[in-house]
């Protein structure tokens, strides 16, 4: 389910002509980030994230939903759109997680997002070799150029 939802989100972002960076959470999740240009507001980011989550949940209702309540979810994946408000603590790319194996939240290429993706493979012992082999896949986040205004307008969301 997780891989299918992530790939569905990628396709949706491509249709909206938005770039994305995907990374493991360092736990069991996947984070999809949009490299925004400067000048966007938190309400704009939140409105887009909420709308994307709703669209994915509608497109994949058997495996995805937007509620955190496990009783309502009934085994479906929670598409968490609440990670982008002011003051929210985020797991940044290359963050070391406090878990067995010292996993790292690692940026990956979209072609690596398959059922074979193993988040535990990215850890304190392996991340340096990974960086040497593939470079910094999160570098595009710093110089983000994505503009949300036209996308929000296309989706009928009026947010400042």
N, C-alpha and C positions, 0 to 999 in steps of 0.2 A: 503494500500500500504506500509506504513512504516514498519509494522510488517513483511510482506512478504519479503521485501527487506532485512531487518535485518536477518531474518532466512535463506534467500538465501546466504547471506554473511557468516553466520556461517557455513553452509554446505560447501561452497567453502573453507573456512579456514580449516575445518576438512579434506577435500580432500588433501589439501596442507600440512597437519600435523602441522598446526600452532595453538597454543593456543590463546584464546581471552578472554577479559574481556569486558562485555557490561554494559553500564550505560545510564541512562536518561541524557539528556542535562540540565535538570532543566527548559527547555522551552518546545518545542514540538518535539524535535528530539531525536535520539538515537545515541550514540557514541560507536563504536567498536574499542577496543584498543588491540594491540598485545604486550605482555610483552617481549620486545627484550633483548637479552643478550648484555652486554657492547661491544663496538667496532664497532657498525654499523655507517654508515654515513647517513647524511640527504638525499643525493641523492638515496641511497638504499631504505630508508623508503618511499620516495616520489614515486619512480618507482613502488614499490609494490602497494602502495595505488592507484596510477593511473591505473595500470593494473587490480586490483581487481574491481575498479569502472567500468571500461570498460566492464569487464566480466559480472558483475551484470546487467549493462544496456543492454548488448546483450542478456542475458538470460531472462530478464524481460522487454522487450521494451515497453510494454503497460503501465507500471507503473513507470519505472525508466529511468533516463538519466544522462549524465555527463555535461550538460550545465546549467549554472546558469540563463540564459536568459529566463524569464517567457513566452515570446512570442513563443519561440522555444519549451519550455518544454510542453506547452499545458496541464497543470495540472499534469504532471508526477513528481515524486519525484526526486529532485536533489541529487545524490549520491556525496557528497562533499569529494573529495580526496585531498583537498588543506589545510588540517589542520596540516601538519607535516613538515613545512619548518622552518629553523632557524629564530628565532625572532617572530614567530607566537604566539599570546596569545591564550592559550587553557583554556577551562573550566575543571579544575581538579576534580577528584572525591571528593564529599562532599562540593563542592563550593556552597555557598549561592548565589542565583540569585536575582537580583533587579526586582522582579515582585510581583504582588498581590499574597498573600499566602506564600511569602518567601520560594519558592521552592528550593530544594537542588538537585544538580546533583548527583544522587544516583546510585552506582553499583547495579545491579540486577543479579539474576541467569538467565541463558538462559531459564529455564522452566517458568520464569515469563514473558518472552517476548511473550505475547499473545495479542489479541485484548482487553483484560481486563486490560492491563497495564495502570495505571493512574499516569503520572509523578507528578501531583499535590499532590498525596498521600505522597510524600517524601518532607517534609518541615521542617522548623526550630523546629516545635513542635513535629514532629514524628521521626526525624532521630536518636535521642539517643536511643529510644526504638528499632528501626530497627537494629542499631548496636549491641545492647544487644542481640537481638533475632537471627540474622544471622551472626554476626561477620563482619569483614572487607573484603568484597568481592573483593576489589581492591588491597589487600595485595600482590598478585602475580605479580603486575606490578613492584614492587620495585626489586624483585629478578628474573627478567626476564631471561629466558634461550633460547628463540626462536632464531634460526639462519636463517637469510635471504638468505645467499649465495646459499645453495642448492635449495631453493624455486625459487629464481631469475633465476638460471640456468635452472630449469625445465620449467620455463615460457619463456625461450629464451631471458632474459633480462641481458645484460652485463653492470653492473653498479658497480662502486667502491665507 
